[in-house]
């Protein structure tokens, strides 16, 4: 009885209604699915003429021409450190790169996910706490801008980059540097 009643209702409605209704449901479903995973695209700023491209083994980035390579060596990761009088950039490319999760309690911690060079990246800014500052060799550079790429390539390779900065303006400059990262 119930089946025959449903059939009668369906016969009275035009086929275009069902096609439209199914299309609506599919559109609604895809909107809900993709709105959850949509990431902001990293802002692109004009690269200052005083910056230069720095090529590393697996990536490149733009930064102030006065950044000097500190010739660091890693044990289980590829690491690079660059320094000038305003900031230190520390790169860790490997399976054990810092995911920034243990830093959410640092003062003024803020994070946001972006797409940087087509890869998902967490960008965070914060101040090092007094305790963190005491445990760190970059004592005069408490303003941090950091990025974490959880999946650079297959095999679990990740990248984290930390910029230890002397002030808020340098921290903003460091964020711009992080957004210029390009993978090879």
PyMOL commands that place a pseudoatom at each C-alpha (Angstrom):
pseudoatom trace, name=CA, resn=UNK, resi=1, chain=A, elem=C, hetatm=0, pos=[0.000, 0.000, 0.000]
pseudoatom trace, name=CA, resn=UNK, resi=2, chain=A, elem=C, hetatm=0, pos=[2.752, 2.444, 0.987]
pseudoatom trace, name=CA, resn=UNK, resi=3, chain=A, elem=C, hetatm=0, pos=[4.760, 1.606, -2.125]
pseudoatom trace, name=CA, resn=UNK, resi=4, chain=A, elem=C, hetatm=0, pos=[1.825, 2.287, -4.467]
pseudoatom trace, name=CA, resn=UNK, resi=5, chain=A, elem=C, hetatm=0, pos=[1.199, 5.669, -2.767]
pseudoatom trace, name=CA, resn=UNK, resi=6, chain=A, elem=C, hetatm=0, pos=[4.840, 6.694, -3.261]
pseudoatom trace, name=CA, resn=UNK, resi=7, chain=A, elem=C, hetatm=0, pos=[4.690, 5.631, -6.892]
pseudoatom trace, name=CA, resn=UNK, resi=8, chain=A, elem=C, hetatm=0, pos=[1.606, 7.763, -7.474]
pseudoatom trace, name=CA, resn=UNK, resi=9, chain=A, elem=C, hetatm=0, pos=[3.282, 10.850, -5.945]
pseudoatom trace, name=CA, resn=UNK, resi=10, chain=A, elem=C, hetatm=0, pos=[6.429, 10.276, -7.994]
pseudoatom trace, name=CA, resn=UNK, resi=11, chain=A, elem=C, hetatm=0, pos=[4.402, 9.946, -11.221]
pseudoatom trace, name=CA, resn=UNK, resi=12, chain=A, elem=C, hetatm=0, pos=[2.733, 13.330, -10.625]
pseudoatom trace, name=CA, resn=UNK, resi=13, chain=A, elem=C, hetatm=0, pos=[6.031, 15.221, -10.208]
pseudoatom trace, name=CA, resn=UNK, resi=14, chain=A, elem=C, hetatm=0, pos=[7.927, 16.081, -13.387]
pseudoatom trace, name=CA, resn=UNK, resi=15, chain=A, elem=C, hetatm=0, pos=[11.316, 14.365, -13.957]
pseudoatom trace, name=CA, resn=UNK, resi=16, chain=A, elem=C, hetatm=0, pos=[13.020, 17.771, -14.042]
pseudoatom trace, name=CA, resn=UNK, resi=17, chain=A, elem=C, hetatm=0, pos=[12.130, 18.195, -10.367]
pseudoatom trace, name=CA, resn=UNK, resi=18, chain=A, elem=C, hetatm=0, pos=[13.981, 15.007, -9.401]
pseudoatom trace, name=CA, resn=UNK, resi=19, chain=A, elem=C, hetatm=0, pos=[17.011, 15.935, -11.496]
pseudoatom trace, name=CA, resn=UNK, resi=20, chain=A, elem=C, hetatm=0, pos=[17.086, 19.397, -9.905]
pseudoatom trace, name=CA, resn=UNK, resi=21, chain=A, elem=C, hetatm=0, pos=[16.630, 17.972, -6.425]
pseudoatom trace, name=CA, resn=UNK, resi=22, chain=A, elem=C, hetatm=0, pos=[19.456, 15.444, -6.853]
pseudoatom trace, name=CA, resn=UNK, resi=23, chain=A, elem=C, hetatm=0, pos=[21.728, 18.171, -8.266]
pseudoatom trace, name=CA, resn=UNK, resi=24, chain=A, elem=C, hetatm=0, pos=[20.884, 20.388, -5.287]
pseudoatom trace, name=CA, resn=UNK, resi=25, chain=A, elem=C, hetatm=0, pos=[21.739, 17.629, -2.811]
pseudoatom trace, name=CA, resn=UNK, resi=26, chain=A, elem=C, hetatm=0, pos=[25.029, 16.910, -4.578]
pseudoatom trace, name=CA, resn=UNK, resi=27, chain=A, elem=C, hetatm=0, pos=[25.933, 20.602, -4.583]
pseudoatom trace, name=CA, resn=UNK, resi=28, chain=A, elem=C, hetatm=0, pos=[25.069, 20.958, -0.917]
pseudoatom trace, name=CA, resn=UNK, resi=29, chain=A, elem=C, hetatm=0, pos=[27.141, 17.902, -0.031]
pseudoatom trace, name=CA, resn=UNK, resi=30, chain=A, elem=C, hetatm=0, pos=[30.190, 19.054, -1.965]
pseudoatom trace, name=CA, resn=UNK, resi=31, chain=A, elem=C, hetatm=0, pos=[29.927, 22.565, -0.485]
pseudoatom trace, name=CA, resn=UNK, resi=32, chain=A, elem=C, hetatm=0, pos=[29.896, 21.151, 3.032]
pseudoatom trace, name=CA, resn=UNK, resi=33, chain=A, elem=C, hetatm=0, pos=[32.752, 18.776, 2.258]
pseudoatom trace, name=CA, resn=UNK, resi=34, chain=A, elem=C, hetatm=0, pos=[35.052, 21.293, 0.569]
pseudoatom trace, name=CA, resn=UNK, resi=35, chain=A, elem=C, hetatm=0, pos=[34.290, 24.278, 2.797]
pseudoatom trace, name=CA, resn=UNK, resi=36, chain=A, elem=C, hetatm=0, pos=[35.814, 22.337, 5.680]
pseudoatom trace, name=CA, resn=UNK, resi=37, chain=A, elem=C, hetatm=0, pos=[39.070, 21.671, 3.827]
pseudoatom trace, name=CA, resn=UNK, resi=38, chain=A, elem=C, hetatm=0, pos=[39.543, 24.959, 1.968]
pseudoatom trace, name=CA, resn=UNK, resi=39, chain=A, elem=C, hetatm=0, pos=[42.771, 26.674, 2.980]
pseudoatom trace, name=CA, resn=UNK, resi=40, chain=A, elem=C, hetatm=0, pos=[43.815, 30.244, 2.467]
pseudoatom trace, name=CA, resn=UNK, resi=41, chain=A, elem=C, hetatm=0, pos=[46.395, 30.703, -0.241]
pseudoatom trace, name=CA, resn=UNK, resi=42, chain=A, elem=C, hetatm=0, pos=[49.556, 32.248, 1.143]
pseudoatom trace, name=CA, resn=UNK, resi=43, chain=A, elem=C, hetatm=0, pos=[49.676, 35.974, 0.479]
pseudoatom trace, name=CA, resn=UNK, resi=44, chain=A, elem=C, hetatm=0, pos=[52.020, 36.983, -2.283]
pseudoatom trace, name=CA, resn=UNK, resi=45, chain=A, elem=C, hetatm=0, pos=[53.884, 40.175, -1.716]
pseudoatom trace, name=CA, resn=UNK, resi=46, chain=A, elem=C, hetatm=0, pos=[56.240, 41.941, -4.014]
pseudoatom trace, name=CA, resn=UNK, resi=47, chain=A, elem=C, hetatm=0, pos=[59.712, 40.688, -3.179]
pseudoatom trace, name=CA, resn=UNK, resi=48, chain=A, elem=C, hetatm=0, pos=[61.838, 43.647, -2.112]
pseudoatom trace, name=CA, resn=UNK, resi=49, chain=A, elem=C, hetatm=0, pos=[64.737, 44.459, -4.467]
pseudoatom trace, name=CA, resn=UNK, resi=50, chain=A, elem=C, hetatm=0, pos=[67.160, 44.057, -1.537]
pseudoatom trace, name=CA, resn=UNK, resi=51, chain=A, elem=C, hetatm=0, pos=[66.180, 40.391, -1.137]
pseudoatom trace, name=CA, resn=UNK, resi=52, chain=A, elem=C, hetatm=0, pos=[67.858, 37.557, -2.965]
pseudoatom trace, name=CA, resn=UNK, resi=53, chain=A, elem=C, hetatm=0, pos=[66.907, 33.985, -3.800]
pseudoatom trace, name=CA, resn=UNK, resi=54, chain=A, elem=C, hetatm=0, pos=[68.567, 31.410, -1.566]
pseudoatom trace, name=CA, resn=UNK, resi=55, chain=A, elem=C, hetatm=0, pos=[68.752, 27.921, -3.048]
pseudoatom trace, name=CA, resn=UNK, resi=56, chain=A, elem=C, hetatm=0, pos=[69.013, 24.914, -0.763]
pseudoatom trace, name=CA, resn=UNK, resi=57, chain=A, elem=C, hetatm=0, pos=[69.110, 21.217, -1.629]
pseudoatom trace, name=CA, resn=UNK, resi=58, chain=A, elem=C, hetatm=0, pos=[65.351, 20.648, -1.528]
pseudoatom trace, name=CA, resn=UNK, resi=59, chain=A, elem=C, hetatm=0, pos=[63.837, 24.122, -1.577]
pseudoatom trace, name=CA, resn=UNK, resi=60, chain=A, elem=C, hetatm=0, pos=[64.451, 27.787, -2.226]
pseudoatom trace, name=CA, resn=UNK, resi=61, chain=A, elem=C, hetatm=0, pos=[63.237, 30.997, -0.609]
pseudoatom trace, name=CA, resn=UNK, resi=62, chain=A, elem=C, hetatm=0, pos=[63.707, 34.750, -0.819]
pseudoatom trace, name=CA, resn=UNK, resi=63, chain=A, elem=C, hetatm=0, pos=[65.161, 36.763, 2.017]
pseudoatom trace, name=CA, resn=UNK, resi=64, chain=A, elem=C, hetatm=0, pos=[67.247, 39.814, 2.846]
pseudoatom trace, name=CA, resn=UNK, resi=65, chain=A, elem=C, hetatm=0, pos=[70.604, 39.755, 1.062]
pseudoatom trace, name=CA, resn=UNK, resi=66, chain=A, elem=C, hetatm=0, pos=[72.436, 40.114, 4.381]
pseudoatom trace, name=CA, resn=UNK, resi=67, chain=A, elem=C, hetatm=0, pos=[71.265, 36.678, 5.669]
pseudoatom trace, name=CA, resn=UNK, resi=68, chain=A, elem=C, hetatm=0, pos=[74.435, 34.641, 6.167]
pseudoatom trace, name=CA, resn=UNK, resi=69, chain=A, elem=C, hetatm=0, pos=[74.562, 30.849, 6.047]
pseudoatom trace, name=CA, resn=UNK, resi=70, chain=A, elem=C, hetatm=0, pos=[75.726, 29.469, 9.414]
pseudoatom trace, name=CA, resn=UNK, resi=71, chain=A, elem=C, hetatm=0, pos=[76.767, 26.109, 7.821]
pseudoatom trace, name=CA, resn=UNK, resi=72, chain=A, elem=C, hetatm=0, pos=[74.784, 23.927, 10.244]
pseudoatom trace, name=CA, resn=UNK, resi=73, chain=A, elem=C, hetatm=0, pos=[74.800, 20.136, 10.123]
pseudoatom trace, name=CA, resn=UNK, resi=74, chain=A, elem=C, hetatm=0, pos=[71.972, 17.793, 11.005]
pseudoatom trace, name=CA, resn=UNK, resi=75, chain=A, elem=C, hetatm=0, pos=[71.976, 14.234, 12.282]
pseudoatom trace, name=CA, resn=UNK, resi=76, chain=A, elem=C, hetatm=0, pos=[68.662, 12.810, 11.054]
pseudoatom trace, name=CA, resn=UNK, resi=77, chain=A, elem=C, hetatm=0, pos=[67.473, 15.817, 9.013]
pseudoatom trace, name=CA, resn=UNK, resi=78, chain=A, elem=C, hetatm=0, pos=[68.793, 18.338, 6.547]
pseudoatom trace, name=CA, resn=UNK, resi=79, chain=A, elem=C, hetatm=0, pos=[69.188, 21.586, 8.483]
pseudoatom trace, name=CA, resn=UNK, resi=80, chain=A, elem=C, hetatm=0, pos=[70.166, 25.106, 7.515]
pseudoatom trace, name=CA, resn=UNK, resi=81, chain=A, elem=C, hetatm=0, pos=[70.528, 28.237, 9.618]
pseudoatom trace, name=CA, resn=UNK, resi=82, chain=A, elem=C, hetatm=0, pos=[70.729, 31.795, 8.302]
pseudoatom trace, name=CA, resn=UNK, resi=83, chain=A, elem=C, hetatm=0, pos=[71.330, 34.894, 10.387]
pseudoatom trace, name=CA, resn=UNK, resi=84, chain=A, elem=C, hetatm=0, pos=[71.516, 38.665, 10.146]
pseudoatom trace, name=CA, resn=UNK, resi=85, chain=A, elem=C, hetatm=0, pos=[71.381, 41.374, 12.815]
pseudoatom trace, name=CA, resn=UNK, resi=86, chain=A, elem=C, hetatm=0, pos=[67.534, 41.155, 13.051]
pseudoatom trace, name=CA, resn=UNK, resi=87, chain=A, elem=C, hetatm=0, pos=[66.630, 37.463, 12.709]
pseudoatom trace, name=CA, resn=UNK, resi=88, chain=A, elem=C, hetatm=0, pos=[67.769, 33.863, 12.635]
pseudoatom trace, name=CA, resn=UNK, resi=89, chain=A, elem=C, hetatm=0, pos=[66.076, 31.393, 10.261]
pseudoatom trace, name=CA, resn=UNK, resi=90, chain=A, elem=C, hetatm=0, pos=[66.325, 27.709, 11.204]
pseudoatom trace, name=CA, resn=UNK, resi=91, chain=A, elem=C, hetatm=0, pos=[65.224, 25.071, 8.647]
pseudoatom trace, name=CA, resn=UNK, resi=92, chain=A, elem=C, hetatm=0, pos=[64.609, 21.407, 9.575]
pseudoatom trace, name=CA, resn=UNK, resi=93, chain=A, elem=C, hetatm=0, pos=[63.798, 19.161, 6.595]
pseudoatom trace, name=CA, resn=UNK, resi=94, chain=A, elem=C, hetatm=0, pos=[63.202, 15.533, 7.595]
pseudoatom trace, name=CA, resn=UNK, resi=95, chain=A, elem=C, hetatm=0, pos=[60.931, 13.055, 9.306]
pseudoatom trace, name=CA, resn=UNK, resi=96, chain=A, elem=C, hetatm=0, pos=[61.121, 14.657, 12.770]
pseudoatom trace, name=CA, resn=UNK, resi=97, chain=A, elem=C, hetatm=0, pos=[60.464, 18.322, 12.021]
pseudoatom trace, name=CA, resn=UNK, resi=98, chain=A, elem=C, hetatm=0, pos=[58.649, 20.228, 14.777]
pseudoatom trace, name=CA, resn=UNK, resi=99, chain=A, elem=C, hetatm=0, pos=[54.880, 20.315, 14.193]
pseudoatom trace, name=CA, resn=UNK, resi=100, chain=A, elem=C, hetatm=0, pos=[54.445, 23.346, 16.524]
pseudoatom trace, name=CA, resn=UNK, resi=101, chain=A, elem=C, hetatm=0, pos=[51.782, 21.550, 18.617]
pseudoatom trace, name=CA, resn=UNK, resi=102, chain=A, elem=C, hetatm=0, pos=[53.723, 21.898, 21.854]
pseudoatom trace, name=CA, resn=UNK, resi=103, chain=A, elem=C, hetatm=0, pos=[53.877, 25.694, 21.468]
pseudoatom trace, name=CA, resn=UNK, resi=104, chain=A, elem=C, hetatm=0, pos=[50.201, 26.653, 21.703]
pseudoatom trace, name=CA, resn=UNK, resi=105, chain=A, elem=C, hetatm=0, pos=[50.681, 27.808, 25.303]
pseudoatom trace, name=CA, resn=UNK, resi=106, chain=A, elem=C, hetatm=0, pos=[53.370, 30.335, 24.346]
pseudoatom trace, name=CA, resn=UNK, resi=107, chain=A, elem=C, hetatm=0, pos=[52.324, 34.002, 24.763]
pseudoatom trace, name=CA, resn=UNK, resi=108, chain=A, elem=C, hetatm=0, pos=[50.363, 35.514, 21.869]
pseudoatom trace, name=CA, resn=UNK, resi=109, chain=A, elem=C, hetatm=0, pos=[50.292, 32.180, 19.991]
pseudoatom trace, name=CA, resn=UNK, resi=110, chain=A, elem=C, hetatm=0, pos=[48.317, 32.359, 16.753]
pseudoatom trace, name=CA, resn=UNK, resi=111, chain=A, elem=C, hetatm=0, pos=[48.193, 29.834, 13.956]
pseudoatom trace, name=CA, resn=UNK, resi=112, chain=A, elem=C, hetatm=0, pos=[46.550, 29.578, 10.590]
pseudoatom trace, name=CA, resn=UNK, resi=113, chain=A, elem=C, hetatm=0, pos=[46.697, 27.016, 7.804]
pseudoatom trace, name=CA, resn=UNK, resi=114, chain=A, elem=C, hetatm=0, pos=[47.673, 28.140, 4.316]
pseudoatom trace, name=CA, resn=UNK, resi=115, chain=A, elem=C, hetatm=0, pos=[48.597, 26.666, 0.985]
pseudoatom trace, name=CA, resn=UNK, resi=116, chain=A, elem=C, hetatm=0, pos=[52.241, 27.530, 0.327]
pseudoatom trace, name=CA, resn=UNK, resi=117, chain=A, elem=C, hetatm=0, pos=[53.689, 26.366, -2.993]
pseudoatom trace, name=CA, resn=UNK, resi=118, chain=A, elem=C, hetatm=0, pos=[50.737, 23.989, -3.349]
pseudoatom trace, name=CA, resn=UNK, resi=119, chain=A, elem=C, hetatm=0, pos=[51.319, 22.328, 0.030]
pseudoatom trace, name=CA, resn=UNK, resi=120, chain=A, elem=C, hetatm=0, pos=[49.381, 22.528, 3.277]
pseudoatom trace, name=CA, resn=UNK, resi=121, chain=A, elem=C, hetatm=0, pos=[51.299, 24.624, 5.825]
pseudoatom trace, name=CA, resn=UNK, resi=122, chain=A, elem=C, hetatm=0, pos=[50.657, 25.749, 9.390]
pseudoatom trace, name=CA, resn=UNK, resi=123, chain=A, elem=C, hetatm=0, pos=[51.972, 29.270, 10.001]
pseudoatom trace, name=CA, resn=UNK, resi=124, chain=A, elem=C, hetatm=0, pos=[52.305, 30.376, 13.619]
pseudoatom trace, name=CA, resn=UNK, resi=125, chain=A, elem=C, hetatm=0, pos=[53.448, 33.524, 15.370]
pseudoatom trace, name=CA, resn=UNK, resi=126, chain=A, elem=C, hetatm=0, pos=[54.123, 33.919, 19.071]
pseudoatom trace, name=CA, resn=UNK, resi=127, chain=A, elem=C, hetatm=0, pos=[56.493, 35.231, 21.720]
pseudoatom trace, name=CA, resn=UNK, resi=128, chain=A, elem=C, hetatm=0, pos=[58.825, 32.901, 23.545]
pseudoatom trace, name=CA, resn=UNK, resi=129, chain=A, elem=C, hetatm=0, pos=[57.913, 32.643, 27.225]
pseudoatom trace, name=CA, resn=UNK, resi=130, chain=A, elem=C, hetatm=0, pos=[60.510, 33.520, 29.845]
pseudoatom trace, name=CA, resn=UNK, resi=131, chain=A, elem=C, hetatm=0, pos=[61.213, 29.798, 30.388]
pseudoatom trace, name=CA, resn=UNK, resi=132, chain=A, elem=C, hetatm=0, pos=[61.511, 29.087, 26.656]
pseudoatom trace, name=CA, resn=UNK, resi=133, chain=A, elem=C, hetatm=0, pos=[63.755, 32.103, 26.249]
pseudoatom trace, name=CA, resn=UNK, resi=134, chain=A, elem=C, hetatm=0, pos=[66.031, 30.914, 29.058]
pseudoatom trace, name=CA, resn=UNK, resi=135, chain=A, elem=C, hetatm=0, pos=[66.355, 27.497, 27.350]
pseudoatom trace, name=CA, resn=UNK, resi=136, chain=A, elem=C, hetatm=0, pos=[67.117, 28.996, 23.936]
pseudoatom trace, name=CA, resn=UNK, resi=137, chain=A, elem=C, hetatm=0, pos=[70.335, 30.251, 22.394]
pseudoatom trace, name=CA, resn=UNK, resi=138, chain=A, elem=C, hetatm=0, pos=[68.412, 33.029, 20.593]
pseudoatom trace, name=CA, resn=UNK, resi=139, chain=A, elem=C, hetatm=0, pos=[67.733, 35.002, 23.798]
pseudoatom trace, name=CA, resn=UNK, resi=140, chain=A, elem=C, hetatm=0, pos=[67.566, 38.442, 22.156]
pseudoatom trace, name=CA, resn=UNK, resi=141, chain=A, elem=C, hetatm=0, pos=[65.092, 37.252, 19.522]
pseudoatom trace, name=CA, resn=UNK, resi=142, chain=A, elem=C, hetatm=0, pos=[61.825, 36.381, 21.310]
pseudoatom trace, name=CA, resn=UNK, resi=143, chain=A, elem=C, hetatm=0, pos=[59.402, 37.123, 18.430]
pseudoatom trace, name=CA, resn=UNK, resi=144, chain=A, elem=C, hetatm=0, pos=[58.782, 33.920, 16.469]
pseudoatom trace, name=CA, resn=UNK, resi=145, chain=A, elem=C, hetatm=0, pos=[57.299, 33.293, 13.044]
pseudoatom trace, name=CA, resn=UNK, resi=146, chain=A, elem=C, hetatm=0, pos=[57.244, 29.606, 12.123]
pseudoatom trace, name=CA, resn=UNK, resi=147, chain=A, elem=C, hetatm=0, pos=[55.879, 27.367, 9.401]
pseudoatom trace, name=CA, resn=UNK, resi=148, chain=A, elem=C, hetatm=0, pos=[55.296, 23.619, 9.429]
pseudoatom trace, name=CA, resn=UNK, resi=149, chain=A, elem=C, hetatm=0, pos=[54.680, 21.534, 6.299]
pseudoatom trace, name=CA, resn=UNK, resi=150, chain=A, elem=C, hetatm=0, pos=[53.326, 18.118, 7.423]
pseudoatom trace, name=CA, resn=UNK, resi=151, chain=A, elem=C, hetatm=0, pos=[53.790, 16.488, 4.018]
pseudoatom trace, name=CA, resn=UNK, resi=152, chain=A, elem=C, hetatm=0, pos=[56.559, 17.715, 1.753]
pseudoatom trace, name=CA, resn=UNK, resi=153, chain=A, elem=C, hetatm=0, pos=[57.003, 14.451, -0.103]
pseudoatom trace, name=CA, resn=UNK, resi=154, chain=A, elem=C, hetatm=0, pos=[56.281, 10.760, 0.292]
pseudoatom trace, name=CA, resn=UNK, resi=155, chain=A, elem=C, hetatm=0, pos=[58.021, 8.844, 3.005]
pseudoatom trace, name=CA, resn=UNK, resi=156, chain=A, elem=C, hetatm=0, pos=[57.082, 11.187, 5.838]
pseudoatom trace, name=CA, resn=UNK, resi=157, chain=A, elem=C, hetatm=0, pos=[59.371, 14.081, 4.957]
pseudoatom trace, name=CA, resn=UNK, resi=158, chain=A, elem=C, hetatm=0, pos=[58.275, 17.299, 6.675]
pseudoatom trace, name=CA, resn=UNK, resi=159, chain=A, elem=C, hetatm=0, pos=[59.653, 20.813, 6.953]
pseudoatom trace, name=CA, resn=UNK, resi=160, chain=A, elem=C, hetatm=0, pos=[59.628, 23.277, 9.799]
pseudoatom trace, name=CA, resn=UNK, resi=161, chain=A, elem=C, hetatm=0, pos=[61.173, 26.727, 9.623]
pseudoatom trace, name=CA, resn=UNK, resi=162, chain=A, elem=C, hetatm=0, pos=[61.577, 29.009, 12.607]
pseudoatom trace, name=CA, resn=UNK, resi=163, chain=A, elem=C, hetatm=0, pos=[62.380, 32.686, 12.429]
pseudoatom trace, name=CA, resn=UNK, resi=164, chain=A, elem=C, hetatm=0, pos=[63.696, 34.112, 15.694]
pseudoatom trace, name=CA, resn=UNK, resi=165, chain=A, elem=C, hetatm=0, pos=[63.201, 37.882, 15.479]
pseudoatom trace, name=CA, resn=UNK, resi=166, chain=A, elem=C, hetatm=0, pos=[64.197, 40.948, 17.501]
pseudoatom trace, name=CA, resn=UNK, resi=167, chain=A, elem=C, hetatm=0, pos=[60.814, 42.712, 17.234]
pseudoatom trace, name=CA, resn=UNK, resi=168, chain=A, elem=C, hetatm=0, pos=[57.304, 42.586, 15.806]
pseudoatom trace, name=CA, resn=UNK, resi=169, chain=A, elem=C, hetatm=0, pos=[58.252, 44.301, 12.519]
pseudoatom trace, name=CA, resn=UNK, resi=170, chain=A, elem=C, hetatm=0, pos=[60.976, 41.733, 11.892]
pseudoatom trace, name=CA, resn=UNK, resi=171, chain=A, elem=C, hetatm=0, pos=[58.482, 38.974, 12.742]
pseudoatom trace, name=CA, resn=UNK, resi=172, chain=A, elem=C, hetatm=0, pos=[56.174, 40.296, 9.996]
pseudoatom trace, name=CA, resn=UNK, resi=173, chain=A, elem=C, hetatm=0, pos=[59.111, 40.391, 7.566]
pseudoatom trace, name=CA, resn=UNK, resi=174, chain=A, elem=C, hetatm=0, pos=[59.922, 36.783, 8.499]
pseudoatom trace, name=CA, resn=UNK, resi=175, chain=A, elem=C, hetatm=0, pos=[56.349, 35.689, 7.725]
pseudoatom trace, name=CA, resn=UNK, resi=176, chain=A, elem=C, hetatm=0, pos=[56.779, 37.125, 4.235]
pseudoatom trace, name=CA, resn=UNK, resi=177, chain=A, elem=C, hetatm=0, pos=[59.976, 35.095, 3.856]
pseudoatom trace, name=CA, resn=UNK, resi=178, chain=A, elem=C, hetatm=0, pos=[58.140, 31.914, 4.885]
pseudoatom trace, name=CA, resn=UNK, resi=179, chain=A, elem=C, hetatm=0, pos=[55.510, 32.502, 2.203]
pseudoatom trace, name=CA, resn=UNK, resi=180, chain=A, elem=C, hetatm=0, pos=[58.220, 32.570, -0.512]
pseudoatom trace, name=CA, resn=UNK, resi=181, chain=A, elem=C, hetatm=0, pos=[59.282, 28.941, 0.095]
pseudoatom trace, name=CA, resn=UNK, resi=182, chain=A, elem=C, hetatm=0, pos=[59.307, 26.876, -3.106]
pseudoatom trace, name=CA, resn=UNK, resi=183, chain=A, elem=C, hetatm=0, pos=[60.059, 23.157, -3.197]
pseudoatom trace, name=CA, resn=UNK, resi=184, chain=A, elem=C, hetatm=0, pos=[62.261, 21.558, -5.855]
for i in range(1, 184): cmd.bond("trace and resi %d" % i, "trace and resi %d" % (i + 1))
show_as sticks, trace
zoom trace
